[in-house]
Amino acid sequence: MSGPKKSGMFDRAILAVSPGWAASRAQSRLRVQAYNNAYEAVNHSRLRKRQRDFGSGNTVAGLAHRELRDLARNLDRNHDLSRGILNILVRNVVGANGIGVEPQPRDANGEIIPALAQQLSEGWELWSRQPEVTGELNRARAEQLMARTWFRDGEGLWQYLEGSVAKLSHNTTVPFSLELLEPDLLPIDYNDPQRNISQGIEIDAWGRPQGYWVYKQHPGDPFVALPTLKRLPTSAVGHIKLVDRLGQRRGVSMFASVLSRLDDLKDYEESERIAARIAASMAAVIKKGDAQSYDVDKPSAPRQMHFAPGMVFDDLLPGEDVSMIDSNRPNPNAVNWRDGQLAAISSGADVSKSSASKNYNGTYSAQRQELVEQWGAYALLQQAFIDQFTSEVYTRYVAACLAGGLIKPVKGVTFAQLSHAIYMPPVMPWIDPVKEVTGWQAQEDRCYISGAEIVRRQGRNPADVIRSQAKWQADLAAAGVKTQQAPTGASSNPPPADGGDSADGNADTGTNDFRKAVDSYGIGVRSGVITPQVEDEDFFREAAGIPAAGADVRKAWSKEPVRRPITLTAPEDGAVTPDNPAQSSGSDAPAADAPAAGAGPRVTTEAATHA
């Protein structure tokens, strides 16, 4: 921060004539200087250059849009890491099967109309096989390419073709198709202020798009010198874009802020590879003797030595010595430097560092923490893609079905209710399936979430899962195959208390089921998804054939609603303690280490209730 400036000649003259005026000028000068120094970042010097803005978001995008797009496409073609980052984004935002859509048409009371939902679902599945005009892409592949274009180029476009269209035959019975367009077809340098056309988009006084001026032919196609333009109304065009500024009409590449680092990393790795190749080609150098040992007038012919394992250098001249070349390649520090650059690139490109570098070293907690934090970024992109592409396409599909008579309107139901659907993007993958399943199971058992929602979180349609499971169980029953259901903790049926046979005649099946239930309960407690309750202890006592908890145990539960580990084994002296709850004072019940007659093996629940 610079100090106060000295008074000039003019200020000194004012001071002599009017001291009050001079003091006022000095105070104003100090106030302005204080305002300017409020933020140190705005104080510029030879070490801190001034950063300036270049206008509105449209101005900035117009200046750099095409060059950024070309650089990003070059990296996609020629740089493995850049291509891998794009693949990661596409996999986690759209997924292998595209965004799942579960039609949920509602009646006037808000209830789902099952028959119509089934009809829309089947029709949507058929239409998704060939949704676009070329017939070469299914919906999943079309969404993947559109998402890749969106991330790499910053935007993507498509045209809605509905009803009867000249020279077009729709690929399905639904009179509806898509024409996918690259952003090159919307010229960013086409501007006409007289007609309110800016960057190829015609807008009204409020900035709302009214039409898109697109090329009829791709300007990059061979033999296309001057492509012609045509106007498409806004209702016929879909436009997905990545924007950073309010009012921005054209999108900017996801790589915009990391392009320089990616390009530098590409050049650096190439230099390291070349250095390693050169180093691998060098073997040894022959050190000559002193100059007196050689006749400069009779130079010796070039010599070649054929290296082989265990060879002996026996043809050296007097005074010569062989030394191996140490090139220090590959560079041992290159990996650490590369990882640091990848961490910065991953942050700007909204992907996880582990995925970008393919380095998954770390504990379960560290990996899950990274995945949870990163999935928030993927969720934002997923919702943006659904809002701008998938939901718009599905809504137009329902409208086309109505217009084509494939579905009938329902009295009292609005179009918004008719086109209601649930969209299912890719879900966060599991790191430890056992812990994940236990957590979901505990949430469903306590009614925190429904089974249908759990199925949707896995990217599947609950109705499809139910039909598939019913068919599978029917096939197993028809074939006479008996299966053992997975234990469900406290909701499992306990084995017979009298030690008798289970329903299928196998005496060990009930005991094994109970042990698995105890194990599952213990896993849930240790992972923090289940909190032990007094009802749990009552259940396990009854299931194991152990007498009910006595007064001391009930008193301990009343003092501490969440109990500490309880061992159902009495000490040898038979003393009654809170941790020996099998018998209470004055009770004739047998000790816990003496199982009831016919109750089977003794079971303790210390593992099950140990948090």
N, C-alpha and C positions, 0 to 999 in steps of 0.2 A: 504494500500500500504506500503510495507516494505521500509525502508531507505537504503541508499547506504551501501554496505558491506565495512568493514575495510580491508585495504591492508594486504595481507599475507606476510610471510617472503620472499617468492620468489619475490613478487612485490617490496618489500623494497630493496632487493639486486639489482634488475634491476635498480631501481631509483638511487642507488649509482653509478652504472657503466655507465648507459645510461639514463639520464633523459628524452630524447626525446622518446625513446622506451616506457618507463614507462608511459609517458603522453598519448601516442597513445593507449596503453592497457587500460588505465583508461577511455578514451573517448569511445572506442569500448564497454567496459563493461557497461557504462552508456547508450549507444545507444541501446544495447540489452535489458537492463532493461526497457527502455522507450517503446520499441516495445511490450514487454510482458505485460506492464501495460496499453496499449492503450484501451483495453476492460476489464473492471473490472470483467465481467462475467467469464473470463478465469483464474482469480486468485483463486486458490483453497486453502482451509484451512480445519481445522477440522469441521467448520460449513458449508462449501460448498464443497460437494464431487465432484470429477471429473466425468464428463459425457463423455462417449466414444461411438463411432460408432462401429458397428459390421461388417462392410464390405459393399458390394454392396446390392442393393435392393433384388437381388435374394438370397444372403446369408442370409439376415435377414428374408425374407419370408420362406426360407427353414427351418430355425431353429424353427420358431414359428407358421407356418401356421396351422399345424394339431391341436396343442393345443388350439390356438385361436378359431379355428372352433368348437372344442368340447365344449369349454366354452360358446361360443355364442349359440350353439344348446341347451345346458343345460338351459340357461336363457330363451330361447324361449319356452322351455317345462314347466319350473317350476316357472317363475317369471312373474307376471302379467304386471308390468310396462315395462319390456323388450319386452314382446309380444305386448303390446300396441304400443310401439315405432315402431316396425316392421310393424304393421298394418297401422300406420300413413304414413310411407314411401311408402308402397305399394299403399295405397289409393290415395296419392297425386302425385305419379310418374306414375303409370299405370292406376289407376282408376277402377271403377266397370265394365266398358265395354271394358277395354283394350285400347291400343293406336288406335285412329281412323285413317283410311287410306282412302284418297280420290284420286283415280287414276286420273292422269292428263297427258295422253299421248299427245305429241306435234308433229305437222307435221314439215316439213322442214322450214316453216316460223315462227315457235314458237307458232302457234295457237293450241288450244286444239282440239282434234278429238272427238266430242261428242259421236258418235256411239261406238267407241272403248272404250272410257272411261266408258260408260254404261255397255258394255260387261265385261270389267275387274272388274268393281265394283260388278256386280251381281255374277260373278264367285268367287271373293274374299270373298264375304259374305257366299256363300255356302261352300267354302273350310274352312272358319274359324269355322264352326260348329264342324269339326272333323279333326284338322290339324296334330295330332300326332298319332303315330303308335298304341297306346292302344285303341284309340277311346273313352276314358273316359273323356277327357278334350276338351272344346272348346278353341278358341284362347285366349279369355279374361282370362280364368282360367289358361291356360298355361303361359301367360305372367305374371300373378300375382305370380304363383309359381316360375317362373324363376327370377322375381324381388326379391322375398323374399329370394331365395337361394343366389342371388347376394349380397344383403345387409348383410345377416347373415353369410354366408360362405366366402364371398369375391369374389366369381366367380361362374360361371355356364357354362355348355357345352351342345351342342346338335349336332346331326348328321343329315345331309341332305340325304334323301333317294329319289332318282329321277329315274324315268323310271321304268324298270322292275327289281325288286329285289327278290331274291330267298326267298320263304316262306313268302312273304309279299304281301298282297292285300291292295292297297290304299283305304282309306275310301271314297274318292270322285272321280269324273271323272278326276280330275287333277292328273297326275302321279307324285305326290310330297307329301312327308310326313316328319315329324320331329320325331326324337328320343331324348327325353330330358334326360340329364345325370347329375348326381350329381358329384361334384368335387372329391369325393372319388375314382371314377373310373379312374382318372388320377393321378397315384402315384407320389407324390412329392419327394419321396426318390429314384426314379428310375433314375440313372445317369450312363452314359457310355461315357467318354471323347473320346474314340476311334471313336465312331459313332456320336459325337456331340449331344448327348442326355443329356439334363439338365432338371431335375425335370419333367420328363415324356414327354418333348417336344423336338423334333429333329429340330435343327436349322442349318442354313448355316453359312458361314464365316461372314456374316453381321448381324447375330442375327435374321434373318427372319425365322419364323416357316416353316418347310417343312413337318412335320408329327406329329401326336399325338399317343403316346403309351398308350392305355387304356385297362383296364381289361374287359374281356368278361362277368364276373359275378361281382356283387357288393361284395366287400370284407367283408361287414358287414352282408351279408345274412347268414342264418343258413346253416350248412353243407358245407360251402365254406371255406376250409382251405388254399389252394394255388390256387388263381384265375390265369388264364392264360392271357397273354397279346396279343394284336394284334395292328398292326399299321394302322392308318387311315390317309390318305393324308389331307393336310391342306384344300383343296377344299371341303372336305366332312364334315368338322367340323366347328362349330361356337363356339366362346369363348368370353364370356363377363366377365370382371374383374374390380375390384377396385384396382388401383395402386397409389402409392405415389412417386415412384422413376422412373427415366428414365431407360429404358431397363429392367424393372421388368416383368418377365414372368408369375408369379402366383399372384392372387389377395389376398388381406387381408381383413378380416371382417370389416364392418363399425363400429363395437363395439370395435375395437382393443384398442383405446385410452380411452374408458370409461368402460371397463370390470371390472377393479378393483373397481371403484366407484359403479357400478351396483351391484356387488357381495356384497360389504360392505353394501349398502343400503338394499339389500334383507335380510342379516343377522340381521341388526339393526331392521328392521320392524318386523322380526320374534321374536326377543327378546322383543320388546315392546308389541307384542301381547301376548306372554307368561306371561309377567309381569302383563298385564291387566287381563288375565284370573285368575292368582293366586290372584290378588287383589280382584277380584269379588267373589272368593271362601271364602275369609276371612270375618268374620262378627264382632266378638267381642272377648274380652279377660277378664277373671275374675281375678281381682287383689286380692290376698290373704291378710289376716291380718298378724300380727306378728307371729313369730315362736312359741310363748307360747300358741297360740290358737289351736295348732295341736299336735296330738300324733303321732310321727314318727313311732312308733311300730305298729300302726293300720292305715295304709294308707286307704284313702277313695276311694271308687269305682269311676270310670270315670262317669262323669255326662254329659248328653246331654240335650240341651234346644231346643225346637221346636219354631222357631221364627214365629210370625204372626203379622199382622198389629194391633197396639194398645196393644200389650202384656205388662204385668206387671211382672217384675222380683221379685217374691215373695218367691223364695226358696233359696235365698242366705244365706250362713252361717254367723255367727257373724264375723265382720271384713272384709267381702268381698265386692267388688265393681265391677261393670261392666263398661268397657270402650270400645268404638267403635274403630276399627282399621282404621287409615287414611294412605293409601298406596301411595297417590299422583299419582295414575294411573287412567286413561291414562295420560301420560306425556303431559302437555299443550304446551311444547316447541317442541314436536316432529314434529308438522306440519310445523312450520317455518324452522326447520333444514332440513326436508325432501324437502321442496320447494327450499331451497338453493342448495341442491344436485341435484335436478331435473333440475334446471337452468343450472348447469354445464354439466350435462349429455346431455341435449337438444342441447347445443352448439356443443358438440363433435359428436353427432349422426345426426346432420342436421335436427332437427325437432323443431317446436316452443314449447316454455315452456307451453303456454296455452293448447296446444293439448296434451302434455305429461302428464301434471298434471290434466287435465280436469277442470281447474280453469279459467273461462272466465270473471272474474270481471274486470271492467275497462270501460272507455268511448269509444264512437265510434271511435274517433280519435286515441286513444291508440291501440285499437284492429286492426284498419286498418293499422296503421303504422307497427305493429308487423307482420301482414299478408303480407304486401307488401315486407318488408325486407326478411321475411322467404321464400316467393315464389321465390325469386332469387335463393336460394339454391335448391328448388325443380326443378326449370327450368333447372339448370345444370344437375341434375340427370336424368330428363326427356330426355334431348337431348342426354346424354350419352347412355341411354337405347335405344333410337330410332336409334342412329348411329350404335350401336353394335348388336342390335337384330332385331327390327321391320323392319327397312329399308333393312337389309340384307335378311331377310326372304321374304319380298315382292318382292325384286329383283329376288330371286331364283324362286318365284312363277310365275312371268311373263316369265322367261326363260323356266320353265316347261310347261307353256301354249303354248309357241311357239314351243317347241320340240314336244309336244303332238298334235299339229295341232288344238288346241282349238281357237287360234287367228292367223290371217294371218299377215305376215310382211308387212309393208307399205313402198313403194318405196321411197327412199331418206330419210328415217327416221332411225336414229341410235338407238341402243338398249338403250342408256342412255335417249334419248327422249321418247322412248316407255315405259320405266319403271319409268318415272317421276311421282311423287305423292306428295301430301301434307299430312303431319302427324299431327294429332291433339291429343296432350296429355291432361290430365285434366287441367281445367282452374281454376284460382283463384276464390273461391266462393264469393258471394256478401254478404256484411254485412247489407247494407241498399238498398234493391232492387230499391226503388224509385229514390234514388240518382244515382245509377249505370245506370238505364235505361235512366234517363235524360242526363247523361253524354254521353252515347253511341249515343243517339238520336241527341244531339247537334253536335257531331263529324261527324255523317253521313250527317246531314243537311249542314254542311260546307265543305263536301267532304274531310275530313281528313282521312276517312276510309270508306271502302265499306260495304254494308249490308252483302255481302257474308263473308267478314272477321269477322264481328261481330258474325255471326252464327257459324263460325269455332271456334271463341274464346269460345263459349259455348259448344264445343265438338260435334257439329252436322254437318252433311253434308248439304251444301246449296241446292243442287239439291233435296235431300230428303225433306227438309223443304218446298221448293216451290211446289213439287208434293203433299205433305200432305196438305198444305194450300189451294191449288187449289181444291183438292178433298173436303175439309171441306167447302169451300165457295160454291161449287156446291151443296153439300148436303143441306146446309142451304137454298140456293135459291130454290131448288126443294121442300123443306118442307115449304116454305113461311115464313121462320124466318128472320126477319130483325135485323141486328146488328148495333151498333154504333161504328164507328172506333175510335181508340184512338186519342186524339188531338195531333197535331204535331207542336205546337207553331205557328210561323209566316207563316207556310205553310198551315195552316188550312183554309178552305173556310169560310169567314166571314158570319154572318147572314145577311139577307136582310136589307139594310139600311132604307127601307121604313116601316119596321115593319111588312111586309107581312109574309105569311106562308112560311115555308121551303118547300123543294121539296117533302117531304113525307106528307105534309099537317099538320104537327104539328108545331104550331107557337113557342113553347118553345124550340124545339130541337136546332135551330140555336143559340139562346141566351145561352143555357146551354153549347153548344160546344165552343162558344166564351169564356165563363167564364173559362172553363177548359183549353182552350189554354192560357189565361192570367195567370192562376195558374201555369201551366207547365212552362211558360216563367219565371215567378217570381222565381220558384224553381231553374231553371237553372242559373239565375243571382246570387241568394244568394249562391249557391254551387260553384260558380266561373267558371262554364263551358261555360257561355254565357256572352259576353261583350255587353252592350247596344249600339246600333248604331242608327243613325238618321233614317235609313230606318225602324227600328222597331217602332219608334214613329209614323211615317207616316202610317204604316199599322194599328196600333191600333186605331189611330184617324179615319181612313176611316172605319174600321170595326165597331166602336162604334157610327158612325154617327156624329162625332165631327168635326168642321171645321178644315181645315189644319193649320199647325203651322204658326204663323206670323213672321214678320221680326225680332222681339226680340229673338224669339226662335232659328231661323236660325243663328242669330248672335252668340248666346250662343253656339250652336253646332260647329260653325266655330272656336270659341276660344278654346273649349274643346271637342275634338272628342268623348270622352267617357263622357256622360252627368251624372250629379247628378240626384237623384230622382226628378221626375217631377209630380206635382199634377195637374190634369186637372180640378180643381175646382177653380173658381175665388173668390177672397176675396169679402166681402160684399160691400166694397166701389167701386168695379169694376175697381180698378187701374190696369194698364197694367204693369206687371213685367215679368222677365224671367220665374218665376214659375207660371205665369198666362198666358200661351201661347195660350189660346183659341181665343183671339182677339188681333189685333195689332192696332197701332195708325192710325187713319183715316179709319179703317175697319168698314164695316157695318155688319160684321158677328156677330151672337148672342154670348153671353157669354157662357163659357163652362158649367156653372151650369144650363143653359137652353138648354136642348137637342133639337135637330132639330125635327121638326114635324114628328111624326110617327117613330122616331128612336128607340123607346123602352126605357128601363130604362137607366139612366145615368151611365156611367162606368168610373172609374178613374183608372189610371195605376201607381199609386204610388207604390203599392205592386209589380207590375210587373217589375218596373225599379229600385227598391231599391236594391242596391248591399250589 
